[in-house]
Every structure is written in C-alpha cells, then in structure tokens.
Amino acid sequence: MYKLYTRANTGGFVVEAALALAGVPFDQIDVPKSASPDQAFLDISPLNQVPVLILPDGSSMTESAAICILLAERHPEAGLAPTASSSARADFLRWMTFMSSVIYPADLRFYYAHRYTADPSGMDAVKEAAVAEMDRGFAILDAALEGRDWLVGDRLSLADVYLVMLVAWHPEIEKVPSAWPNIERLWAGLREHQVMRKLNASHDMWPA
Ligand SMILES: N[C@@H](CCC(=O)N[C@@H](CS)C(=O)NCC(=O)O)C(=O)O
C-alpha cells in the first residue's frame, strides 16, 4: 500500500490525482505546515516539503514530477503517461521536467519570497521576477499546445494535470484566457474532470 504525505493546495494535488486516476488505494497523511517539523518527517523529506510518497516496499520519495513518472510506470494500465517506447514519451519527460524545474520553483519564489533575498525590501522584486518567469514558462507551454488537445500524445496524461496545478497557482490567474488561450482551453476543460473537481473540493485551488 502506498502512503502519501500531502497538504491542501500543494504539489500533493498532482500525486493524489495520479493515484486517483490509477484507482490505486493509498493512505493519506495530511502534514500541517510547520517551521519545526518532526525529525521523522525530515528523515523522509529533508527540505520539509510535501509531497512525499512512501512506496509499498517502505522506501520514500520526494519530487512531484519524479513521483508522477514512477506511478505512471508502475501502473501502465491506467495510461497516466505515454509508454517508454511511444513517440510522445520524450515530450512527456521534457514537459514534466520543465514544469517542475522552471515553473514550480518560480511559484516557490513568489510564495516564499523571503527565502530568496537577504534584504526584506527586495521581496517585491523577487515576486515580480517570479511572475515574469512563470509567464515565460506558460508562453512556451501555450505554444506547445497550439493545435493540440493535450500537452503530450493524444490523450490526457499527468503532464496535463501538472499544468492544471500550476495554472491554479498563478498569482494573476485572471490573465490566463487572454495571455495563453491554449492553456485556458485545457484548463477550462480539465476543471470539469470529475477527479479534478473532487480533488479541488479538498484542495480548494480554484473557485468551484
Ligand atoms: N521540488 C518539490 C517541491 C515541493 C514543494 O516545494 N512543496 C511545497 C508545497 S507546494 C512545500 O512543502 N513547502 C513547504 C516549505 O518549503 O517549507 C516537488 O516538486 O515536489
């Protein structure tokens, strides 16, 4: 049995979605936000971050994109990602890594701006630059979605769910429809997906 350490409105969203889409049972542990976590939690998450997935063999892993890729590999029947031999696999790996290494860290710079400057008066500038970096990433993904229903391949994958999570976190979400119409199309459709709707009831990431 998997065990997932998660918290509302965090990267736990996409991992919960992966497990739900795969129909895989798991124990869910809601981790309160804390500046002084238990040592037991730090042992599995040295940066004191969620999500953390405990695998059935007892080992643990952090990093939302890596967790998603592993779950897709371990539950191929769920079709969470293009298979290793498919032509869409390269795009899947590329965009999962792009989103987790370019856009997600920009969100962290926005929401935890105090960590990214030694000068408290610089926080607004950190936030402004973070939004600019998110926007640069979204423009690239919007172009990748041109003429396509899904970010990779010809069906829903965890790359689309990951993108939904990042859109929901954009601090100026009202600009999505005009700035990135292809992302808006995907996001508007997926907000109605029954798994996303159900998860949003507990994560409260966008107005229902
Ligand atoms: N690179 C990690 C980032 C995880 C992360 O930053 N999680 C945030 C919530 S979205 C967190 O737990 N932040 C608490 C903290 O950094 O103190 C991943 O992709 O899973």
Ligand as a Chemical Component Dictionary entry (heavy atoms), coordinates in Angstrom:
data_LIG
# 
_chem_comp.id                   LIG 
_chem_comp.type                 NON-POLYMER 
_chem_comp.pdbx_formal_charge   0 
_chem_comp.three_letter_code    LIG 
# 
loop_
_chem_comp_atom.comp_id 
_chem_comp_atom.atom_id 
_chem_comp_atom.alt_atom_id 
_chem_comp_atom.type_symbol 
_chem_comp_atom.charge 
_chem_comp_atom.model_Cartn_x 
_chem_comp_atom.model_Cartn_y 
_chem_comp_atom.model_Cartn_z 
_chem_comp_atom.pdbx_ordinal 
LIG N1  N1  N 0 10.535 20.157 -5.853 1  
LIG C1  C1  C 0 9.488  19.745 -4.956 2  
LIG C2  C2  C 0 8.862  20.987 -4.350 3  
LIG C3  C3  C 0 7.877  20.638 -3.244 4  
LIG C4  C4  C 0 7.420  21.878 -2.521 5  
LIG O1  O1  O 0 8.014  22.969 -2.642 6  
LIG N2  N2  N 0 6.355  21.719 -1.751 7  
LIG C5  C5  C 0 5.828  22.857 -1.020 8  
LIG C6  C6  C 0 4.308  22.882 -1.121 9  
LIG S1  S1  S 0 3.760  23.135 -2.788 10 
LIG C7  C7  C 0 6.172  22.731 0.432  11 
LIG O2  O2  O 0 6.020  21.679 1.028  12 
LIG N3  N3  N 0 6.657  23.831 1.006  13 
LIG C8  C8  C 0 6.962  23.911 2.394  14 
LIG C9  C9  C 0 8.303  24.546 2.588  15 
LIG O3  O3  O 0 9.071  24.649 1.606  16 
LIG O4  O4  O 0 8.598  24.916 3.720  17 
LIG C10 C10 C 0 8.449  18.913 -5.709 18 
LIG O5  O5  O 0 8.328  19.074 -6.923 19 
LIG O6  O6  O 0 7.777  18.074 -5.083 20 
# 
loop_
_chem_comp_bond.comp_id 
_chem_comp_bond.atom_id_1 
_chem_comp_bond.atom_id_2 
_chem_comp_bond.value_order 
_chem_comp_bond.pdbx_ordinal 
LIG N1  C1  SING 1  
LIG C1  C2  SING 2  
LIG C1  C10 SING 3  
LIG C2  C3  SING 4  
LIG C3  C4  SING 5  
LIG C4  O1  DOUB 6  
LIG C4  N2  SING 7  
LIG N2  C5  SING 8  
LIG C5  C6  SING 9  
LIG C5  C7  SING 10 
LIG C6  S1  SING 11 
LIG C7  O2  DOUB 12 
LIG C7  N3  SING 13 
LIG N3  C8  SING 14 
LIG C8  C9  SING 15 
LIG C9  O3  DOUB 16 
LIG C9  O4  SING 17 
LIG C10 O5  DOUB 18 
LIG C10 O6  SING 19 
# 
